[in-house]
Amino acid sequence: MMKDMIDKRNERERIARSIIKYWNVNYIPRTQADFGMQKQTAEAENAQDQTMDPNMQEDYNKATNAYSGKYGQEKDLDEVTKDQIDKILHEKAEHIHQLFENGGVE
């Protein structure tokens, strides 16, 4: 039986709506070549990690694959930035305080 485009679409929709069933799963076993590629990739990553500058290794975050180790730890903020941060953080509390002072009327 040949499937036309409508039959293919209907099958995709049926599979998308269904809970995964064993007859919908197409298992493809891994071959030895896949394991060889994984080993080569791991060796290349280890070699790259070893050639990095030690300071860069400390900053590198493997979970995000980025150099974000010291992000947010710097405390060198100027007065304007500190004032803006404080204003944003305390804006809601000040608004609630003003509501209580005015008896709940804005």
C-alpha positions in Angstrom: 0.0 0.0 0.0 1.4 3.4 -1.0 1.0 6.2 1.4 0.1 9.6 0.0 0.8 12.9 1.8 -2.5 12.8 3.7 -1.8 9.3 5.1 1.7 10.5 6.2 0.2 13.6 7.8 -2.4 11.5 9.6 0.2 9.1 10.9 2.4 11.9 12.2 -0.6 13.4 14.0 -1.5 10.0 15.5 2.0 9.5 16.7 2.2 13.0 18.1 -1.0 12.5 20.1 -0.3 9.0 21.4 1.6 7.8 24.3 4.8 6.1 23.2 4.0 2.5 22.3 6.5 -0.2 21.5 5.2 -0.4 17.9 5.9 3.4 17.4 9.5 3.0 18.5 12.2 2.4 15.9 15.3 1.2 17.8 18.6 1.6 16.1 21.5 0.0 18.0 24.8 1.7 18.3 27.7 0.4 16.4 31.4 0.2 17.2 32.0 3.2 15.0 29.8 5.3 17.3 31.7 4.3 20.3 35.0 5.1 18.5 33.7 8.6 17.6 32.7 9.3 21.2 36.1 8.2 22.4 37.9 10.5 19.9 35.6 13.4 20.9 36.3 12.9 24.6 40.1 12.8 23.9 39.9 16.0 21.9 38.0 17.7 24.7 40.5 16.6 27.3 43.4 17.8 25.1 41.6 21.2 24.7 41.0 21.5 28.5 44.7 20.8 29.2 45.9 23.4 26.8 43.7 26.2 28.3 45.1 28.9 30.5 44.7 27.9 34.2 42.8 31.1 34.9 40.5 30.4 32.0 39.8 26.9 33.3 38.5 28.4 36.6 36.1 30.7 34.8 34.8 28.0 32.4 31.4 26.5 33.3 31.0 23.1 31.6 27.2 23.1 32.3 26.7 26.2 30.1 29.7 25.8 27.9 30.6 29.4 28.6 33.2 31.4 30.5 30.8 32.6 33.1 32.6 31.5 36.3 32.9 35.0 37.7 29.7 36.5 36.3 27.9 38.5 38.9 30.7 38.3 41.5 32.2 41.7 40.7 31.2 44.4 43.2 32.6 47.4 41.2 29.3 49.3 40.8 29.2 53.1 40.5 26.8 55.2 42.6 24.3 55.7 39.8 24.0 52.0 39.2 23.6 51.3 42.9 20.8 53.9 43.1 19.0 52.4 40.1 19.2 48.9 41.6 17.9 50.1 45.0 15.1 52.0 43.4 14.0 49.0 41.4 14.2 46.6 44.3 12.4 48.9 46.8 9.8 50.3 44.4 7.1 47.8 45.3 7.7 48.0 49.0 7.4 51.8 48.9 4.2 51.6 46.9 2.6 49.2 49.5 3.8 51.4 52.3 2.1 54.4 50.6 -1.1 52.5 50.2 -1.2 51.8 53.9 -0.6 55.4 54.7 -3.4 56.5 52.3 -5.9 54.0 53.7 -5.8 51.7 50.7 -6.6 54.4 48.2 -4.2 55.2 45.4 
